[in-house]
């Protein structure tokens, strides 16, 4: 027996599904247990049971069908959980925050609606993946790059809405978004920014529009269903250079960050440079057993031996330079000089013509080519590999990076995990991404991962850091950390939520925002 | 006798002012006719009379005082019009959309709250002007640049909130904003983004925060009073190069734009390059009478003669390159080569060390130094010079730029004005700014300017273009142009407005957004 929406009897629920089937076609309403299991989060930390389970899935094919689905949902007060393609792995996948919600899977809406080569943008539907968009550009011979997220199967729309990021100068996906179409809970269809101009010319060119601007309000949000999204694409550069630097000492992190910051601030390095820890690098190559057979965290000696054997650094910096050869060579000379001053550092670069494609997985992402190599990490601990991510924002200073690293490492060791992490460089902040890799077949390890995440988030908050994104299981916990003036930010969100969605049908609990009708569910998992 | 709020008797109004005086001190409530005249818009197009007149001014000194003012305003349903310093010239200055509103002037709240040199940002109160912030940086010997708006007396906060722009790589002021404190109509104090973390570390470093993000919703908006604003500052570059190119032919505009676009897209040129028409260049030097004594628009022959005498171009491109000498020289060589291919083009550059300051006004703005030279243009037509701006967003293509230019020029000639305009380069759009310069002492010219603006806005809309910002007199007109799905965007704004400000006290009519209580005033000026 499937889980039901908490507020509906089975009879009422069946009646609602019948109405949904009449809208999208019976075949586009999914109820089979094994299919619904595919919408559960395969990486969920802690006990599974009935947490984050969908009661059914509905797959609309158009904006009109979405509007009709919303009409039914309002009539039944049926909670919906919209996903673009549901690949939000490590943060919940396709699973809903409130068990019993009906997943609205938008993957059938997968048209590339527009590509403009000279103005370098795309307008896509939510079902378009990085692989799809990349293939489209290649097929049409367009000299444009995408910036893929770590896993190429993800939705361009979904990733931008969750504020995911990649590796090229267009790596900040939320910032690169320009123009949205959103269906509100009441069925009203809004186009943001210049999209307000019907038959206009600048929807994907100028984001703010006239008056208040709303795009970021629909990110990590439950205020509407985004049905079209504009995304900037990078003109294929004349040339590019991918650099890799290895640093020998754990304590080098501080220096690396301090050297890197001015280059990000003055845009010598425009791409999203990444500082990877040794375990993260090693996990992209193979499982842990070849380095260590024990069950707890790898001892320092084993890590040191692994680093030596792999010829990698304790910290590994990767960055790309993109543009005219003479400019990027001048930039590289400056950057190389700066990092070479670090004792024991080695730096090297591979040079490519703009139309050349690297072979190695990591380099491919930095050249705008989607891959699936990110998931190799799942084999690190063996068994049914899963991971859940701790993702605090770190000020772009060596001291803060070192502090976040040491606290995380200490806690991870305490809970039996290796520090698997890295820092991706924004301009004034670092995305510190720490993955707790665990074997889902091991109940003890799964529980420990769950507990560890909570502790890591608490530690971060105590030091003045906050998460940028979090798994379903911790959304209320993190939202409560944004506590200035007794939670004024969440109060604002819920005021807007109630105004836009008085029936509380859209994604109750997303980002800790509960509509009035479901507010008593806060904190409950 | 001053104008009154339309919903209050004089007795009630006096009572409300009494309460406001008790909060801020009697001396900080201004009612004298001559002082209130200073809050009127000196550049208002069309008939003056009682349009856009304030009933009184209140000057709070703190967030607590603002909260108290809001309490009184809610009790009396007193409409307020908050301004940072009220220098929003060409778009209304300090004047309120709804006559009789009480201006809340935040100029006394003028503290620089924080500067971080290594992370390169400032946190300021709304009363801090570009001159103030520049002086602060110099006094403290900080190696940071500001990006001033055209007029240095403007508020850093106010300009960012109105989405103004400057000339350096930090020229997009709204994009450079990071973190706000906002007082909502109900008195609740919200900090956006990472500011939700009390005693946090990343409020001015990472804009989105966790969950929906609201900063752009408080821009060109009447949803709250912004009391603190974070703004990114540019680390002083090692060197910079200011280039100027002259183009001989009117039709060169198309080519200039096409050559410039790839350089903006690939960030060879990171600054806000500007393409200025001949009249705009000439008006920055002296009044029109030296070139033409007639009363209507300057004939082509007079413009041609002026261009020749001044040694300027029909179009004049200015841009800066900022960074390490070897990088900017490589970049300049590429750019120079490209523009030199245009027949008759001349391009030259002035080179500066990072700590050197240019002497000429235009160059100073491009080097992050605030000036007041922008107002020289007011003398162009003589008399009491005023201007009101037509500010459509233009797609970054030569064809669109040429179309916008020709339509504007034709209409301006028809209404008796010179085409005074230019294009400031974003990445995928151009800010086309056209100033209608008129002599306020000349009623016929003032009326013509008023009519012309409406026609220009209509013409633009018919071709699929929309305004990014507009004078009070046209806010409803422009908001109505954003008509997709029967005005869904404005419907969304007014739904949020009513949820956040049910009493309708904050800036009724701003950007065409009217709270429920004042909705019948839409379109009324």
Interface residues (C-beta under 8 A of the other chain):
Chain A: X118 X119 X120 X121 X163 X169 X174 X178 X184 X188 X189 X190 X191 X192 X194 X195 X196 X197 X198 X199 X200 X201 X202 X204 X205 X206 X208 X209 X210 X211 X212 X213 X214 X215 X216 X217 X218 X219 X220 X221 X223 X232 X234 X235 X237 X261 X262 X265 X266 X267 X268 X270 X322 X323 X324 X326 X327 X330 X331 X333 X334 X393 X394 X395 X396 X397 X400 X426 X427 X428 X429 X461 X463 X464 X465 X466 X467 X468 X469 X470 X478 X479 X481 X482 X483 X484 X485 X488 X489 X490 X491 X492 X493 X495 X496 X498 X499 X500 X510 X511 X512 X513
Chain B: X118 X119 X120 X121 X163 X169 X174 X178 X184 X188 X189 X190 X191 X192 X194 X195 X196 X197 X198 X199 X200 X201 X202 X204 X205 X206 X208 X209 X210 X211 X212 X213 X214 X215 X216 X217 X218 X219 X220 X221 X223 X232 X234 X235 X237 X261 X262 X265 X266 X267 X268 X270 X322 X323 X324 X326 X327 X330 X331 X333 X334 X393 X394 X395 X396 X397 X400 X426 X427 X428 X429 X461 X463 X464 X465 X466 X467 X468 X469 X470 X478 X479 X481 X482 X483 X484 X485 X488 X489 X490 X491 X492 X493 X495 X496 X498 X499 X500 X511 X512 X513
